[in-house]
């Protein structure tokens, strides 16, 4: 599948760091499995991974964290 952003690259399996912000809080989630464009780096997450990332971030945001870096364990 051609990249949705640059239109030239092709998505390949890889891992990325996802950055989520809410107000002044920032959550970085590292080692997230994704399909990554081999040219521009745009990425797509599957539905299950998206759900995991959002649930994990919501847990951290609800504790009042200002900055947190989380490394996902390899599945």
N, C-alpha and C positions, 0 to 999 in steps of 0.2 A: 504494500500500500504506500503510495506517495505521501509525503509530509503535507499536513493540512496548512502549515504556515509557509514554508519556503517553496513548496511544490516540486522540489527537485530531489530531496533526500528520500530515503527509504527507512521505515521503522524496523529496528532490530532489538532483540531482547537485551536488556541492560538494567542498571540500577541508577537511581537519582536521589537527590535530597529534595524533599518537599518542604516549602516554607509556607506557613500559615500565620496570618496576623489577625488579631482582634484588638481594637483599641491600641493600647501601648504594648500589648503582649505579643511575643513572637515565639513560635514553636518551629523547630527544624527537626524533621524526621529523616534520618539518613538510611541508606541501604534499602530503599523502596524499589521493589521490582517494577519495571515499566518497559514499555516499547519506546525506544529512543531514536529520534531522527539522526542518521549518520552524518548529516551535514550541519544542521542548525541547533541540534540538541533539544528540540521540542519533544515533549514526552506525553504518553497516554497511559493511564492506569486502568486496569480492569475493574469491574464493579466490586468484586470482593476486596481488592486492595484499597480502593477508594473508601469503602465502608470502614475498613480497619484504621486507615489513616485519620479519617474524620472522627471516629469514636475515640481514638487515642488522644487526639488534639483536644477534643471536648473535655475529656477527663482532666487534662492539664490546665486548660483555660479556667475550668470551674474551681480549681484550687487557688487561683489568683497568681499563678506564675507570671513573671515578666519576661523571662527568657529561658528556654529549655532546649537542649539538644538531645534527641533520642535516636538510638541506633536500633533498627528492627533486626530481629534475629532471622537468619536465613531459614526459609521454610522448607 
